[in-house]
Amino acid sequence: MSKHIWLITGSNRGIGLETAKQLLDSPENVVLATCRKPSQATALAQLAESAPGRLHVIELDTNDDASVRQSVEQASSIVGDSGIDYLINNAAINEGMGTVSSTMDLDILTREFRVNVLGPARVYQAYLPLVAKSQKKTVVNMSSRLGSIGNNCGTLYTTYSITKTALNMLTYKEHAERPDLVFIAMDPGHLKTELGGPTAVLEVSVGVKGVLNVIGRLQAEDSGKFFSFRGEVHPW
Ligand SMILES: NC(=O)c1ccc[n+]([C@@H]2O[C@H](COP(=O)([O-])OP(=O)(O)OC[C@H]3O[C@@H](n4cnc5c(N)ncnc54)[C@H](OP(=O)(O)O)[C@@H]3O)[C@@H](O)[C@H]2O)c1
C-alpha cells in the first residue's frame, strides 16, 4: 500500500487536531502533527498511542525560523525519500473579532499578519523540497470565507480578513510560480473551535470531513483555486 504523508501546522487543537484524527482513520495515512508545545499536547499524545508509527508529533512554531528549520530536519528523518504529500498550513490566530477599518488596532493586524501570512510563507519555503519530491505535491493554505472580497463579507473582522485575503494571494502566487505542484486556499466553514468562537454552528468534524473530501478529489487543474469545505469554488 502506498503511504500518504501529511504535515499539519497547529495540530494540537481545533481543526488541526480533528484533521489529524480523521486522517488516522485511513491506514494509508501517516501524519506529522506539528505544534508549538508538544509537551502540553495531550490530545496528540493520545492519538499517537492509538496509531503506533503513523502519527509523529513535531515541535514547530510557524513564527520562528529556527523552529521551522529544526522541524524540517526532524520531518526529513522520518519521511526519508518519500517527501511530504500534503502540507496543511493550518495554524492561525484571530484577535480582532469586531474590528472595523477606521479603528482597528494596527498591532493586532501586525500580529495576525505575522502568524496568518508570514507563517504559511515561511513553512512553505522551508518544506518546498520535501513537498516537491512527494507523490501528491499538494499545499493547502487554510483560509476563510472572510478572506473572499467577492463574497461581500461586510465591515467586521477587518484585521483577520485582510490576512486571509493576503494568504489567498500567496496561494495564487505559489501556484503561478510552480504549476508542477497543487496549491489551494481552503475555507473550512464556520466551526466550533476557539477561533470559530461561540456563534459557530457547525461541529469541527463536519467542516474537516468536507475539507478532506475536497483534498481527496483534487486534480492538477484545481490548483490556484479557493475552495469551500462543500467543494464549491469561492470567488477571490
Ligand atoms: N474555526 C473556524 O470557524 C474557522 C473558519 C475559517 C477558517 N478557519 C481557519 O482554520 C484554521 C484553524 O483554525 P481553528 O479554528 O482550528 O483555530 P484554533 O482552535 O484557535 O487553533 C489554532 C491553532 O493554531 C496554532 N497556532 C497559533 N499560532 C501558532 C504559531 N505561531 N505556530 C504554530 N501554531 C500556532 C494554535 O496553537 P497553540 O495552542 O499553541 O496556540 C492552535 O493549534 C486557521 O487557519 C483558521 O483561520 C477557522
The ligand as a Tripos MOL2 file, in Angstrom:
@<TRIPOS>MOLECULE
LIG
   48    52     1     0     0
SMALL
NO_CHARGES

@<TRIPOS>ATOM
      1 N1        -12.9480   27.7390   13.2180 N.am      1 LIG1
      2 C1        -13.4580   28.4090   12.2200 C.2       1 LIG1
      3 O1        -14.6590   28.7310   12.2090 O.2       1 LIG1
      4 C2        -12.6070   28.7990   11.0420 C.ar      1 LIG1
      5 C3        -13.2530   29.4060    9.9600 C.ar      1 LIG1
      6 C4        -12.4980   29.7540    8.8410 C.ar      1 LIG1
      7 C5        -11.1360   29.4860    8.8230 C.ar      1 LIG1
      8 N2        -10.5330   28.9080    9.9050 N.ar      1 LIG1
      9 C6         -9.0920   28.6630    9.8120 C.3       1 LIG1
     10 O2         -8.8080   27.3200   10.1630 O.3       1 LIG1
     11 C7         -7.5050   27.2310   10.7790 C.3       1 LIG1
     12 C8         -7.5900   26.5370   12.1330 C.3       1 LIG1
     13 O3         -8.4730   27.2870   12.9510 O.3       1 LIG1
     14 P1         -9.0810   26.7130   14.3140 P.3       1 LIG1
     15 O4        -10.4930   27.1200   14.3260 O.co2     1 LIG1
     16 O5         -8.7170   25.3080   14.4960 O.co2     1 LIG1
     17 O6         -8.2910   27.6110   15.3790 O.3       1 LIG1
     18 P2         -7.8450   27.3000   16.8950 P.3       1 LIG1
     19 O7         -8.7200   26.2700   17.5020 O.co2     1 LIG1
     20 O8         -7.7190   28.6200   17.5510 O.co2     1 LIG1
     21 O9         -6.4000   26.6390   16.6980 O.3       1 LIG1
     22 C9         -5.3650   27.4080   16.1540 C.3       1 LIG1
     23 C10        -4.1110   26.5690   16.1290 C.3       1 LIG1
     24 O10        -3.0650   27.3740   15.5850 O.3       1 LIG1
     25 C11        -1.9330   27.2350   16.4430 C.3       1 LIG1
     26 N3         -1.0090   28.3680   16.3290 N.ar      1 LIG1
     27 C12        -1.2320   29.6760   16.5340 C.ar      1 LIG1
     28 N4         -0.0990   30.3640   16.3460 N.ar      1 LIG1
     29 C13         0.8690   29.4660   16.0010 C.ar      1 LIG1
     30 C14         2.2360   29.5460   15.6720 C.ar      1 LIG1
     31 N5          2.9100   30.7220   15.6580 N.pl3     1 LIG1
     32 N6          2.9020   28.4070   15.3560 N.ar      1 LIG1
     33 C15         2.2750   27.2130   15.3580 C.ar      1 LIG1
     34 N7          0.9770   27.0680   15.6890 N.ar      1 LIG1
     35 C16         0.2930   28.1860   16.0070 C.ar      1 LIG1
     36 C17        -2.5250   27.0930   17.8320 C.3       1 LIG1
     37 O11        -1.5390   26.5710   18.7110 O.3       1 LIG1
     38 P3         -1.4680   26.9840   20.2920 P.3       1 LIG1
     39 O12        -2.4200   26.0510   21.0030 O.co2     1 LIG1
     40 O13        -0.0380   26.7540   20.6280 O.co2     1 LIG1
     41 O14        -1.8860   28.4150   20.3950 O.co2     1 LIG1
     42 C18        -3.6500   26.1220   17.5230 C.3       1 LIG1
     43 O15        -3.1420   24.8130   17.4420 O.3       1 LIG1
     44 C19        -6.9960   28.6690   10.8590 C.3       1 LIG1
     45 O16        -6.2060   28.9390    9.7410 O.3       1 LIG1
     46 C20        -8.2700   29.4930   10.7860 C.3       1 LIG1
     47 O17        -8.0400   30.7960   10.3100 O.3       1 LIG1
     48 C21       -11.2320   28.5530   11.0090 C.ar      1 LIG1
@<TRIPOS>BOND
     1     1     2 1
     2     2     3 2
     3     2     4 1
     4     4     5 ar
     5     4    48 ar
     6     5     6 ar
     7     6     7 ar
     8     7     8 ar
     9     8     9 1
    10     8    48 ar
    11     9    10 1
    12     9    46 1
    13    10    11 1
    14    11    12 1
    15    11    44 1
    16    12    13 1
    17    13    14 1
    18    14    15 2
    19    14    16 1
    20    14    17 1
    21    17    18 1
    22    18    19 2
    23    18    20 1
    24    18    21 1
    25    21    22 1
    26    22    23 1
    27    23    24 1
    28    23    42 1
    29    24    25 1
    30    25    26 1
    31    25    36 1
    32    26    27 ar
    33    26    35 ar
    34    27    28 ar
    35    28    29 ar
    36    29    30 ar
    37    29    35 ar
    38    30    31 1
    39    30    32 ar
    40    32    33 ar
    41    33    34 ar
    42    34    35 ar
    43    36    37 1
    44    36    42 1
    45    37    38 1
    46    38    39 2
    47    38    40 1
    48    38    41 1
    49    42    43 1
    50    44    45 1
    51    44    46 1
    52    46    47 1
@<TRIPOS>SUBSTRUCTURE
     1 LIG1         1 GROUP 0 **** ****
